[in-house]
């Protein structure tokens, strides 16, 4: 198995920064689950990823939930199930991802960094429109059962 790659399945998105507004592009996932944190921590340690403290995972905590941000590169591939696209990413969307580590040596320094190589969108982000649609749908009666009047017509039954 390629230890430079990390595969996480069915994780939840916290933030999807798909446009670079001065801070780069990234997907931040919920890593409150200790098993996910452990996988990320081991991968970062083994590959010595990071600029200031190589090999040390940096998780952010907000209101008791933990998060980790993965960089998006120009080469990150996106695909979606059931017609979903990267436009469906946002809070609570579900994805599976593959991240890769790589060594760099350029005018800004040298070390090991990482980014996402592939993102599979499995479930779209939830919005207020979802709750509104559920409310509308709850007021719709189920289709009435079929009766004999709904049966296919036989040519011999036509009166003309």
DSSP file (Angstrom, degrees, kcal/mol; ACC not computed):
  #  RESIDUE AA STRUCTURE BP1 BP2  ACC     N-H-->O    O-->H-N    N-H-->O    O-->H-N    TCO  KAPPA ALPHA  PHI   PSI    X-CA   Y-CA   Z-CA
    1    1 A X              0   0    0      0, 0.0     2,-0.8     0, 0.0     3,-0.0   0.000 360.0 360.0 360.0 140.7    0.0    0.0    0.0
    2    2 A X    >   -     0   0    0      1,-0.2     3,-1.4     2,-0.1     0, 0.0  -0.631 360.0-165.3 -76.4 108.8    1.2    3.5   -0.9
    3    3 A X  T 3  S+     0   0    0     -2,-0.8    -1,-0.2     1,-0.3    44,-0.1   0.584  82.3  71.0 -75.3  -8.3    1.9    5.2    2.5
    4    4 A X  T 3  S+     0   0    0     96,-0.1    97,-2.3    42,-0.1     2,-0.3   0.607  93.1  71.8 -79.5  -9.4    2.0    8.6    0.8
    5    5 A X  E <   -A  100   0A   0     -3,-1.4     2,-0.4    95,-0.2    95,-0.2  -0.811  63.1-161.6-110.4 148.4   -1.8    8.4    0.3
    6    6 A X  E     -A   99   0A   0     93,-2.6    93,-2.8    -2,-0.3     2,-0.5  -0.996   5.1-164.3-126.9 127.5   -4.6    8.6    2.8
    7    7 A X  E     +A   98   0A   0     -2,-0.4     2,-0.4    91,-0.2    91,-0.2  -0.960   7.9 179.7-115.8 125.3   -8.1    7.4    2.0
    8    8 A X  E     -A   97   0A   0     89,-2.2    89,-2.9    -2,-0.5     2,-0.4  -0.991  12.5-154.7-124.0 130.9  -11.1    8.4    4.2
    9    9 A X  E     -     0   0A   0     -2,-0.4    87,-0.2    87,-0.2    -2,-0.0  -0.859  64.0  -1.2-112.1 141.0  -14.5    7.2    3.4
   10   10 A X  E    S+     0   0A   0     -2,-0.4     2,-0.2     1,-0.2    86,-0.2   0.888  81.1 160.7  56.9  49.1  -17.9    8.7    4.2
   11   11 A X  E     -A   95   0A   0     84,-3.0    84,-2.6    -3,-0.3     2,-0.4  -0.646  37.3-117.1 -98.3 159.8  -16.7   11.7    6.0
   12   12 A X  E     -A   94   0A   0     18,-0.4    18,-2.7    -2,-0.2     2,-0.3  -0.795  20.7-128.7-102.7 135.7  -18.7   14.9    6.6
   13   13 A X  E     +E   29   0B   0     80,-2.8    79,-2.9    -2,-0.4    16,-0.3  -0.597  23.6 176.6 -81.6 138.7  -17.8   18.3    5.3
   14   14 A X  E    S+     0   0B   0     14,-3.6     2,-0.3     1,-0.4    15,-0.2   0.768  75.3   5.6-101.7 -49.7  -17.7   21.3    7.6
   15   15 A X  E     -E   28   0B   0     13,-1.3    13,-2.8    75,-0.1     2,-0.5  -0.992  56.8-161.1-135.5 143.6  -16.5   23.9    5.1
   16   16 A X  E     -E   27   0B   0     -2,-0.3     2,-1.1    11,-0.2    11,-0.2  -0.893   8.3-177.3-124.6 100.1  -15.9   23.8    1.4
   17   17 A X  E     +E   26   0B   0      9,-2.7     9,-1.9    -2,-0.5    55,-0.2  -0.754  17.5 157.6 -97.1  87.6  -13.7   26.6    0.2
   18   18 A X        +     0   0    0     -2,-1.1     2,-0.4     7,-0.2    -1,-0.2   0.652  57.2  61.8 -89.7 -17.1  -13.7   26.0   -3.6
   19   19 A X  S    S-     0   0    0     -3,-0.2     2,-0.8     5,-0.1     7,-0.1  -0.923  86.3-123.4-111.0 135.5  -12.7   29.5   -4.6
   20   20 A X        +     0   0    0     -2,-0.4     5,-0.1     1,-0.1    -2,-0.1  -0.675  34.1 169.4 -80.4 111.4   -9.4   31.0   -3.6
   21   21 A X  S    S-     0   0    0     -2,-0.8    -1,-0.1     3,-0.5     4,-0.0  -0.189  77.4 -64.8-113.1  37.9  -10.2   34.2   -1.8
   22   22 A X  S    S+     0   0    0      0, 0.0    -2,-0.1     0, 0.0     3,-0.1   0.258 131.9  71.4 101.8 -11.6   -6.6   34.8   -0.5
   23   23 A X  S    S-     0   0    0      1,-0.3    -3,-0.1     3,-0.0    -6,-0.0   0.293 100.6-112.2-117.6   7.8   -6.4   31.7    1.7
   24   24 A X        -     0   0    0     47,-0.1    -3,-0.5     2,-0.0     2,-0.4  -0.168  40.4 -67.9  84.2 175.5   -6.2   28.9   -0.9
   25   25 A X        +     0   0    0     47,-0.5    47,-2.4    -5,-0.1     2,-0.3  -0.844  61.5 153.2-105.9 143.0   -8.8   26.3   -1.6
   26   26 A X  E     -EF  17  71B   0     -9,-1.9    -9,-2.7    -2,-0.4     2,-0.5  -0.993  39.7-132.5-160.7 161.5   -9.6   23.5    0.9
   27   27 A X  E     -EF  16  70B   0     43,-2.4    43,-3.0    -2,-0.3     2,-0.5  -0.996  22.4-157.1-118.0 125.3  -12.2   21.1    2.2
   28   28 A X  E     -EF  15  69B   0    -13,-2.8   -14,-3.6    -2,-0.5   -13,-1.3  -0.906  13.9-165.1-104.2 126.7  -12.5   21.0    6.0
   29   29 A X  E     -EF  13  68B   0     39,-2.8    39,-1.9    -2,-0.5     2,-0.6  -0.750  26.5-105.8-111.6 158.4  -13.9   17.7    7.3
   30   30 A X  E     + F   0  67B   0    -18,-2.7   -18,-0.4    -2,-0.3    37,-0.3  -0.717  36.4 172.5 -79.9 120.6  -15.3   16.7   10.7
   31   31 A X        +     0   0    0     35,-2.8     6,-0.3    -2,-0.6    36,-0.2  -0.067  37.2 121.7-120.3  31.1  -12.8   14.6   12.5
   32   32 A X        +     0   0    0     34,-0.5     2,-0.4     4,-0.1    -1,-0.1   0.838  53.7  91.9 -62.3 -31.7  -14.5   14.3   15.9
   33   33 A X  S >> S-     0   0    0     -3,-0.2     4,-1.9     1,-0.2     3,-0.7  -0.524  77.2-144.0 -64.7 120.1  -14.4   10.6   15.4
   34   34 A X  H 3> S+     0   0    0     -2,-0.4     4,-2.7     1,-0.2     5,-0.2   0.813  96.6  60.7 -59.5 -33.4  -11.2    9.4   17.1
   35   35 A X  H 3> S+     0   0    0      2,-0.2     4,-1.8     1,-0.2    -1,-0.2   0.885 106.2  46.7 -63.5 -38.2  -10.6    6.7   14.4
   36   36 A X  H <> S+     0   0    0     -3,-0.7     4,-2.3     2,-0.2    -2,-0.2   0.919 111.9  50.6 -69.2 -43.7  -10.4    9.4   11.7
   37   37 A X  H  X S+     0   0    0     -4,-1.9     4,-3.0    -6,-0.3    -2,-0.2   0.914 109.4  51.9 -57.9 -43.3   -8.1   11.5   13.8
   38   38 A X  H  X S+     0   0    0     -4,-2.7     4,-2.4     1,-0.2    -1,-0.2   0.890 108.9  49.5 -63.2 -40.2   -5.8    8.5   14.4
   39   39 A X  H  X S+     0   0    0     -4,-1.8     4,-2.1     2,-0.2    -1,-0.2   0.927 114.6  44.3 -64.4 -44.4   -5.6    7.8   10.6
   40   40 A X  H  X S+     0   0    0     -4,-2.3     4,-2.7     2,-0.2     5,-0.2   0.930 113.4  50.9 -65.3 -45.5   -4.8   11.4    9.8
   41   41 A X  H  X S+     0   0    0     -4,-3.0     4,-2.4     1,-0.2    -2,-0.2   0.914 111.8  46.9 -59.0 -45.6   -2.3   11.7   12.7
   42   42 A X  H  X S+     0   0    0     -4,-2.4     4,-2.7     2,-0.2    -1,-0.2   0.905 113.0  49.3 -64.5 -42.1   -0.4    8.5   11.6
   43   43 A X  H  X S+     0   0    0     -4,-2.1     4,-2.0     2,-0.2    -2,-0.2   0.922 113.1  46.2 -63.9 -45.5   -0.3    9.5    8.0
   44   44 A X  H  X>S+     0   0    0     -4,-2.7     5,-1.8     2,-0.2     4,-0.9   0.904 114.8  47.8 -64.3 -42.0    1.1   13.0    8.8
   45   45 A X  H ><5S+     0   0    0     -4,-2.4     3,-0.6    -5,-0.2    -2,-0.2   0.940 112.3  48.1 -64.9 -47.5    3.6   11.5   11.2
   46   46 A X  H 3<5S+     0   0    0     -4,-2.7    -1,-0.2     1,-0.2    -2,-0.2   0.863 119.8  38.1 -63.0 -36.3    4.8    8.8    8.8
   47   47 A X  H 3<5S-     0   0    0     -4,-2.0    -1,-0.2    -5,-0.2    -2,-0.2   0.479 102.9-129.2 -95.0  -3.2    5.2   11.3    5.9
   48   48 A X  T <<5 -     0   0    0     -4,-0.9    64,-0.4    -3,-0.6     2,-0.2   0.911  40.4-177.5  55.3  46.9    6.5   14.2    8.0
   49   49 A X      < +     0   0    0     -5,-1.8     6,-2.3     5,-0.2     7,-0.5  -0.544  31.2  65.1 -78.3 138.4    3.9   16.6    6.6
   50   50 A X  B     -B  112   0A   0     62,-2.5    62,-0.5     4,-0.2     4,-0.2  -0.316  62.2-127.2 128.5 153.0    4.0   20.2    7.7
   51   51 A X  S    S+     0   0    0      2,-0.2     3,-0.4    -2,-0.1    59,-0.1   0.901 101.9  28.2 -95.7 -53.1    6.1   23.3    7.5
   52   52 A X  S    S+     0   0    0      1,-0.3     2,-0.3     0, 0.0    -2,-0.1   0.885 139.6  15.8 -82.9 -38.4    6.5   24.5   11.1
   53   53 A X  S >  S-     0   0    0      3,-0.2     3,-1.7    -4,-0.1    -1,-0.3  -0.667  84.1-152.0-134.2  79.4    6.2   21.2   13.0
   54   54 A X  T 3  S+     0   0    0     -3,-0.4    -4,-0.2    -2,-0.3    -5,-0.2  -0.219  78.3  19.4 -55.8 134.8    6.7   18.4   10.5
   55   55 A X  T 3  S+     0   0    0     -6,-2.3     2,-0.5     1,-0.2    -1,-0.2   0.492  96.0 112.5  87.1   4.2    4.9   15.2   11.4
   56   56 A X    <   -     0   0    0     -3,-1.7    -1,-0.2    -7,-0.5     2,-0.2  -0.945  61.9-136.2-116.0 119.4    2.4   16.8   13.8
   57   57 A X        -     0   0    0     -2,-0.5     2,-0.6   -16,-0.1   -16,-0.1  -0.473  11.9-152.0 -72.0 138.9   -1.3   16.9   12.9
   58   58 A X        -     0   0    0     -2,-0.2     2,-0.3     2,-0.0    -1,-0.1  -0.891  16.4-178.5-117.9 101.4   -3.1   20.2   13.6
   59   59 A X        -     0   0    0     -2,-0.6     2,-0.4     9,-0.1     9,-0.2  -0.750  18.5-138.7 -96.4 144.3   -6.7   19.8   14.3
   60   60 A X  E     -G   67   0B   0      7,-2.3     7,-2.7    -2,-0.3     2,-0.4  -0.819  12.6-150.4-100.2 143.9   -9.0   22.7   15.0
   61   61 A X  E     +G   66   0B   0     -2,-0.4     2,-0.4     5,-0.2     5,-0.2  -0.950  18.2 172.0-115.7 133.9  -11.6   22.5   17.7
   62   62 A X  E >  S-G   65   0B   0      3,-2.9     3,-1.8    -2,-0.4    -2,-0.0  -0.929  71.7 -23.1-143.1 116.5  -14.9   24.4   17.6
   63   63 A X  T 3  S-     0   0    0     -2,-0.4     3,-0.1     1,-0.3    -1,-0.0   0.876 126.9 -48.2  51.2  45.5  -17.7   23.9   20.1
   64   64 A X  T 3  S+     0   0    0      1,-0.2     2,-0.4   -32,-0.0    -1,-0.3   0.422 117.7 108.9  81.6  -2.3  -16.5   20.4   21.0
   65   65 A X  E <   - G   0  62B   0     -3,-1.8    -3,-2.9   -35,-0.0     2,-0.3  -0.853  59.2-140.5-107.8 143.9  -16.1   19.3   17.4
   66   66 A X  E     - G   0  61B   0     -2,-0.4   -35,-2.8    -5,-0.2   -34,-0.5  -0.809  18.5-171.0-106.8 147.4  -12.8   18.7   15.7
   67   67 A X  E     -FG  30  60B   0     -7,-2.7    -7,-2.3    -2,-0.3     2,-0.3  -0.929  12.4-165.0-135.2 154.0  -11.9   19.6   12.1
   68   68 A X  E     -F   29   0B   0    -39,-1.9   -39,-2.8    -2,-0.3     2,-0.5  -0.988  14.7-144.6-140.7 134.8   -9.1   19.1    9.7
   69   69 A X  E     -F   28   0B   0     -2,-0.3     2,-0.4   -41,-0.3   -41,-0.3  -0.848   8.6-162.7-103.7 130.8   -8.6   21.0    6.4
   70   70 A X  E     -F   27   0B   0    -43,-3.0   -43,-2.4    -2,-0.5     2,-0.1  -0.925  23.2-121.3-108.1 134.9   -7.2   19.4    3.3
   71   71 A X  E     -F   26   0B   0     -2,-0.4    45,-3.0    43,-0.3     2,-0.4  -0.432  17.7-141.7 -72.2 146.9   -5.8   21.6    0.5
   72   72 A X  E     -c  116   0A   0    -47,-2.4   -47,-0.5    43,-0.2     2,-0.2  -0.931  18.7-163.5-106.6 133.8   -7.3   21.4   -3.0
   73   73 A X  E >   -     0   0A   0     43,-0.6     3,-1.2    -2,-0.4    42,-0.0  -0.568  37.8-100.1-107.5 175.9   -4.9   21.7   -6.0
   74   74 A X  E 3  S+     0   0A   0      1,-0.2    -1,-0.0    -2,-0.2    -2,-0.0   0.691 124.0  52.0 -65.5 -17.2   -5.5   22.4   -9.6
   75   75 A X  E 3  S+     0   0A   0     41,-0.1    -1,-0.2     2,-0.1     2,-0.2   0.401  75.6 125.2-102.4   0.8   -5.2   18.7  -10.2
   76   76 A X  E <   -     0   0A   0     -3,-1.2     2,-0.4    42,-0.1    42,-0.2  -0.441  54.2-141.0 -63.1 128.3   -7.8   17.5   -7.6
   77   77 A X  E     -c  118   0A   0     40,-2.5    42,-2.3    -2,-0.2     2,-0.4  -0.759  15.5-164.4 -94.0 137.4  -10.4   15.3   -9.3
   78   78 A X  E     +c  119   0A   0     -2,-0.4     2,-0.3    40,-0.2    42,-0.2  -0.965  14.5 163.0-121.0 139.1  -14.0   15.6   -8.3
   79   79 A X  E     -c  120   0A   0     40,-2.1    42,-3.1    -2,-0.4     2,-0.3  -0.959  16.9-153.0-145.2 160.9  -16.8   13.1   -9.1
   80   80 A X  E >   -c  121   0A   0     -2,-0.3     3,-0.5    40,-0.2     2,-0.2  -0.983  14.8-121.7-140.3 150.9  -20.3   12.6   -7.7
   81   81 A X  G >  S+     0   0    0     40,-2.6     3,-2.2    -2,-0.3    -2,-0.0  -0.598  92.7   7.9 -83.3 149.6  -22.8    9.9   -7.2
   82   82 A X  G 3  S-     0   0    0      1,-0.3    -1,-0.2    -2,-0.2    40,-0.0   0.825 138.3 -48.8  50.8  40.9  -26.3   10.2   -8.7
   83   83 A X  G <  S+     0   0    0     -3,-0.5    -1,-0.3     1,-0.3    -2,-0.1   0.489  97.8 146.0  83.0   2.6  -25.5   13.4  -10.6
   84   84 A X    <   -     0   0    0     -3,-2.2    -1,-0.3    37,-0.2     2,-0.2  -0.406  23.7-175.9 -72.3 151.3  -23.8   15.2   -7.7
   85   85 A X    >   -     0   0    0     -6,-0.1     3,-2.0    -2,-0.1    -6,-0.1  -0.750  47.4 -85.3-133.7-178.8  -20.9   17.6   -8.4
   86   86 A X  G >  S+     0   0    0      1,-0.3     3,-1.5    -2,-0.2   -68,-0.1   0.722 121.7  72.2 -65.4 -18.1  -18.5   19.7   -6.4
   87   87 A X  G 3  S+     0   0    0      1,-0.3    -1,-0.3   -69,-0.0    -3,-0.0   0.674  88.9  62.2 -67.2 -15.8  -21.2   22.4   -6.5
   88   88 A X  G <  S+     0   0    0     -3,-2.0    37,-2.3    36,-0.1    -1,-0.3   0.367  80.5 111.9 -90.0   4.2  -23.1   20.2   -4.0
   89   89 A X    <   +     0   0    0     -3,-1.5     2,-0.3    35,-0.2   -73,-0.1  -0.546  38.2 102.7 -80.0 144.9  -20.4   20.5   -1.4
   90   90 A X  S >  S-     0   0    0     -2,-0.2     3,-2.3   -75,-0.1   -77,-0.3  -0.953  72.2 -12.4 167.5-172.2  -21.1   22.4    1.8
   91   91 A X  T 3  S+     0   0    0     -2,-0.3    35,-1.3     1,-0.3   -77,-0.2  -0.210 128.9   3.6 -53.4 127.8  -21.9   21.8    5.4
   92   92 A X  T 3  S+     0   0    0    -79,-2.9    -1,-0.3     1,-0.3   -78,-0.1   0.437  88.4 143.8  75.6   4.5  -22.8   18.2    6.2
   93   93 A X    <   -     0   0    0     -3,-2.3   -80,-2.8   -80,-0.2     2,-0.4  -0.447  47.5-129.5 -65.0 149.4  -22.2   16.9    2.6
   94   94 A X  E     +AD  12 123A   0     29,-1.7    28,-2.7   -82,-0.2    29,-1.7  -0.882  35.3 164.6-106.4 135.4  -20.7   13.4    2.7
   95   95 A X  E     -AD  11 121A   0    -84,-2.6   -84,-3.0    -2,-0.4     2,-0.4  -0.942  33.0-140.6-141.2 160.5  -17.6   12.5    0.7
   96   96 A X  E     - D   0 120A   0     24,-1.8    24,-3.0    -2,-0.3     2,-0.3  -0.974  33.5-171.4-116.8 142.3  -14.9   10.0    0.4
   97   97 A X  E     -AD   8 119A   0    -89,-2.9   -89,-2.2    -2,-0.4     2,-0.4  -0.914  25.6-154.4-135.0 156.6  -11.4   11.4   -0.3
   98   98 A X  E     -AD   7 118A   0     20,-2.3    19,-3.0    -2,-0.3    20,-1.7  -0.993  19.2-171.8-127.1 125.4   -7.9   10.5   -1.2
   99   99 A X  E     -AD   6 116A   0    -93,-2.8   -93,-2.6    -2,-0.4     2,-0.4  -0.847   4.9-157.9-112.1 152.4   -5.1   12.8   -0.1
  100  100 A X  E     -AD   5 115A   0     15,-2.9    15,-2.0    -2,-0.3     2,-0.3  -0.976   7.5-142.2-131.9 145.2   -1.5   12.6   -1.1
  101  101 A X  E     + D   0 114A   0    -97,-2.3     2,-0.3    -2,-0.4    13,-0.3  -0.751  22.8 178.5-100.7 154.4    1.7   13.8    0.4
  102  102 A X  E     - D   0 113A   0     11,-2.5    11,-2.8    -2,-0.3     2,-0.2  -0.990  27.6-118.0-155.4 146.5    4.6   15.1   -1.7
  103  103 A X  E     - D   0 112A   0     -2,-0.3     2,-0.3     9,-0.2     9,-0.2  -0.602  31.4-169.5 -83.0 145.2    8.0   16.6   -1.2
  104  104 A X  E     + D   0 111A   0      7,-2.7     7,-2.3    -2,-0.2     2,-0.2  -0.974  18.0 178.7-135.1 152.4    8.7   20.1   -2.4
  105  105 A X  E     + D   0 110A   0     -2,-0.3     5,-0.2     5,-0.2     2,-0.2  -0.768  33.0 129.1-152.0  99.1   11.8   22.3   -2.8
  106  106 A X  E >  S- D   0 109A   0      3,-3.0     3,-1.6    -2,-0.2    -2,-0.0  -0.705  74.2 -71.1-140.7-170.0   11.2   25.7   -4.2
  107  107 A X  T 3  S+     0   0    0      1,-0.3     3,-0.1    -2,-0.2     0, 0.0   0.670 127.7  56.3 -66.1 -14.9   12.0   29.4   -3.5
  108  108 A X  T 3  S-     0   0    0      1,-0.3     2,-0.3     0, 0.0    -1,-0.3   0.547 122.4 -86.2 -92.0  -8.7    9.6   29.3   -0.6
  109  109 A X  E <   - D   0 106A   0     -3,-1.6    -3,-3.0     2,-0.0    -1,-0.3  -0.880  42.1 -86.7 137.8-169.7   11.4   26.5    1.2
  110  110 A X  E     + D   0 105A   0     -2,-0.3     2,-0.3    -5,-0.2    -5,-0.2  -0.983  59.2  92.0-141.7 154.4   11.5   22.7    1.3
  111  111 A X  E    S- D   0 104A   0     -7,-2.3    -7,-2.7    -2,-0.3     2,-0.4  -0.978  70.1 -54.8 162.4-152.6    9.6   20.0    3.1
  112  112 A X  E     +BD  50 103A   0    -62,-0.5   -62,-2.5   -64,-0.4    -9,-0.2  -0.993  48.1 172.0-127.9 130.4    6.6   17.8    2.7
  113  113 A X  E     - D   0 102A   0    -11,-2.8   -11,-2.5    -2,-0.4     2,-0.3  -0.641  14.1-147.5-123.5-177.4    3.1   19.0    2.0
  114  114 A X  E     + D   0 101A   0    -13,-0.3   -43,-0.3    -2,-0.2     2,-0.3  -0.989  15.0 170.6-151.6 155.3   -0.2   17.4    1.1
  115  115 A X  E     - D   0 100A   0    -15,-2.0   -15,-2.9    -2,-0.3     2,-0.3  -0.961  41.9 -82.9-155.0 172.4   -3.4   18.0   -0.9
  116  116 A X  E     +cD  72  99A   0    -45,-3.0   -43,-0.6    -2,-0.3   -17,-0.3  -0.627  32.0 179.4 -79.1 135.0   -6.5   16.2   -2.1
  117  117 A X  E    S+     0   0A   0    -19,-3.0   -40,-2.5     1,-0.3     2,-0.3   0.731  70.7  16.0-102.3 -31.8   -6.1   14.1   -5.2
  118  118 A X  E     -cD  77  98A   0    -20,-1.7   -20,-2.3   -42,-0.2     2,-0.4  -0.999  56.8-173.0-147.0 140.3   -9.6   12.8   -5.5
  119  119 A X  E     -cD  78  97A   0    -42,-2.3   -40,-2.1    -2,-0.3     2,-0.6  -0.991   6.7-163.3-133.8 123.9  -13.0   13.7   -3.9
  120  120 A X  E     -cD  79  96A   0    -24,-3.0   -24,-1.8    -2,-0.4     2,-0.7  -0.938  14.6-146.0-107.7 115.2  -16.2   11.6   -4.4
  121  121 A X  E     +cD  80  95A   0    -42,-3.1   -40,-2.6    -2,-0.6   -26,-0.2  -0.718  26.6 167.9 -82.8 116.1  -19.3   13.5   -3.5
  122  122 A X  E     +     0   0A   0    -28,-2.7     2,-0.3    -2,-0.7   -27,-0.2   0.736  65.0  14.8-102.4 -29.3  -21.7   10.9   -2.0
  123  123 A X  E    S- D   0  94A   0    -29,-1.7   -29,-1.7   -35,-0.0    -1,-0.4  -0.983  80.7-119.1-149.9 135.1  -24.4   13.1   -0.4
  124  124 A X        -     0   0    0     -2,-0.3   -35,-0.2   -31,-0.2   -36,-0.1  -0.209  37.2 -87.2 -76.4 165.0  -25.1   16.8   -1.0
  125  125 A X        -     0   0    0    -37,-2.3     2,-0.3   -32,-0.1   -33,-0.2  -0.331  43.4-118.4 -65.5 150.4  -25.1   19.6    1.5
  126  126 A X        -     0   0    0    -35,-1.3     2,-0.3    -3,-0.1   -35,-0.1  -0.713  34.7-179.5 -91.8 143.2  -28.3   20.2    3.4
  127  127 A X    >>  -     0   0    0     -2,-0.3     3,-1.0     1,-0.0     4,-0.9  -0.833  45.9 -99.3-132.7 172.6  -30.0   23.6    3.2
  128  128 A X  H 3> S+     0   0    0     -2,-0.3     4,-2.0     1,-0.2     5,-0.1   0.787 119.1  67.5 -61.9 -26.9  -33.1   25.3    4.6
  129  129 A X  H 3> S+     0   0    0      1,-0.2     4,-2.7     2,-0.2    -1,-0.2   0.821  92.5  59.9 -64.0 -30.4  -34.8   24.4    1.3
  130  130 A X  H <> S+     0   0    0     -3,-1.0     4,-2.2     2,-0.2    -1,-0.2   0.927 107.0  45.0 -62.6 -44.4  -34.6   20.7    2.3
  131  131 A X  H  X S+     0   0    0     -4,-0.9     4,-2.0     2,-0.2    -2,-0.2   0.893 113.2  51.0 -66.5 -39.2  -36.7   21.4    5.4
  132  132 A X  H  X S+     0   0    0     -4,-2.0     4,-2.2     2,-0.2    -2,-0.2   0.913 110.8  48.0 -64.6 -41.9  -39.1   23.5    3.4
  133  133 A X  H  X S+     0   0    0     -4,-2.7     4,-2.9     2,-0.2    -2,-0.2   0.902 109.9  52.3 -65.8 -40.4  -39.6   20.8    0.8
  134  134 A X  H  X S+     0   0    0     -4,-2.2     4,-1.8     1,-0.2    -1,-0.2   0.893 109.1  51.4 -61.1 -39.0  -40.1   18.2    3.5
  135  135 A X  H  X S+     0   0    0     -4,-2.0     4,-0.7     2,-0.2    -2,-0.2   0.925 112.1  45.6 -63.6 -44.9  -42.8   20.4    5.1
  136  136 A X  H >< S+     0   0    0     -4,-2.2     3,-1.0     1,-0.2     4,-0.3   0.918 112.5  50.7 -63.3 -43.4  -44.5   20.7    1.7
  137  137 A X  H >< S+     0   0    0     -4,-2.9     3,-1.2     1,-0.3    -1,-0.2   0.814 101.3  62.0 -66.8 -30.2  -44.3   17.0    1.0
  138  138 A X  H 3< S+     0   0    0     -4,-1.8    -1,-0.3     1,-0.3    -2,-0.2   0.747 101.7  53.7 -69.1 -20.8  -45.7   16.1    4.4
  139  139 A X  T << S+     0   0    0     -3,-1.0     2,-0.5    -4,-0.7    -1,-0.3   0.507  88.6  95.1 -89.4  -4.4  -49.0   17.9    3.4
  140  140 A X  S <  S-     0   0    0     -3,-1.2     2,-0.1    -4,-0.3     3,-0.1  -0.760  74.6-130.7 -91.4 127.7  -49.4   16.0    0.2
  141  141 A X        -     0   0    0     -2,-0.5     3,-0.1     1,-0.1    -2,-0.1  -0.405  30.4-100.8 -71.0 151.7  -51.7   13.0    0.4
  142  142 A X        -     0   0    0      1,-0.1    -1,-0.1    -2,-0.1     3,-0.1  -0.308  52.7 -81.1 -65.5 156.8  -50.4    9.7   -1.0
  143  143 A X        -     0   0    0      1,-0.1    -1,-0.1    -3,-0.1     3,-0.1  -0.343  54.4-106.9 -59.3 138.1  -51.7    8.7   -4.5
  144  144 A X        -     0   0    0      1,-0.1    -1,-0.1    -3,-0.1     3,-0.1  -0.314  41.8 -94.8 -66.5 153.0  -55.1    7.2   -4.2
  145  145 A X        -     0   0    0      1,-0.1    -1,-0.1    -3,-0.1     2,-0.1  -0.298  46.2 -96.8 -66.0 153.0  -55.3    3.4   -4.8
  146  146 A X        -     0   0    0     -3,-0.1     2,-0.2     4,-0.0    -1,-0.1  -0.428  42.2-166.1 -68.7 142.9  -56.1    2.2   -8.3
  147  147 A X    >   -     0   0    0     -2,-0.1     3,-1.5    -3,-0.1     4,-0.3  -0.652  41.2 -91.7-118.0 179.0  -59.7    1.3   -9.0
  148  148 A X  G >  S+     0   0    0      1,-0.3     3,-1.3    -2,-0.2    -2,-0.0   0.815 124.5  64.4 -61.8 -28.7  -61.4   -0.6  -11.8
  149  149 A X  G 3  S+     0   0    0      1,-0.3    -1,-0.3     4,-0.0    -3,-0.0   0.734  99.7  53.2 -66.3 -20.8  -61.9    2.7  -13.6
  150  150 A X  G <  S+     0   0    0     -3,-1.5    -1,-0.3     2,-0.0    -2,-0.2   0.492  85.5 111.4 -90.9  -4.9  -58.1    3.0  -13.8
  151  151 A X  S <  S-     0   0    0     -3,-1.3    -3,-0.0    -4,-0.3    -4,-0.0  -0.294  83.7 -86.0 -68.4 154.4  -57.7   -0.4  -15.5
  152  152 A X        -     0   0    0      1,-0.1     2,-0.4     0, 0.0    -1,-0.1  -0.283  47.8-114.3 -59.1 145.5  -56.5   -0.6  -19.1
  153  153 A X        -     0   0    0     -3,-0.1     2,-0.4     2,-0.0    -1,-0.1  -0.665  20.4-139.8 -87.5 135.0  -59.3   -0.3  -21.6
  154  154 A X    >   -     0   0    0     -2,-0.4     3,-1.9     1,-0.1     4,-0.3  -0.760  17.0-127.7 -90.1 139.0  -60.2   -3.2  -23.8
  155  155 A X  G >  S+     0   0    0     -2,-0.4     3,-1.2     1,-0.3    -1,-0.1   0.814 109.3  59.2 -57.5 -32.0  -61.0   -2.3  -27.5
  156  156 A X  G 3  S+     0   0    0      1,-0.2    -1,-0.3     3,-0.0    -3,-0.0   0.676  96.7  62.6 -72.2 -16.1  -64.2   -4.4  -27.2
  157  157 A X  G <  S+     0   0    0     -3,-1.9     2,-0.4     3,-0.0    -1,-0.2   0.537  75.9 104.8 -86.0  -6.2  -65.4   -2.1  -24.3
  158  158 A X    <   -     0   0    0     -3,-1.2    -3,-0.0    -4,-0.3    -5,-0.0  -0.645  67.6-144.4 -78.1 125.6  -65.5    1.0  -26.5
  159  159 A X              0   0    0     -2,-0.4    -1,-0.1     1,-0.2    -3,-0.0   0.453 360.0 360.0 -75.3  -0.7  -69.2    1.8  -27.2
  160  160 A X              0   0    0      0, 0.0    -1,-0.2     0, 0.0    -2,-0.0   0.429 360.0 360.0-119.5 360.0  -68.7    3.1  -30.8
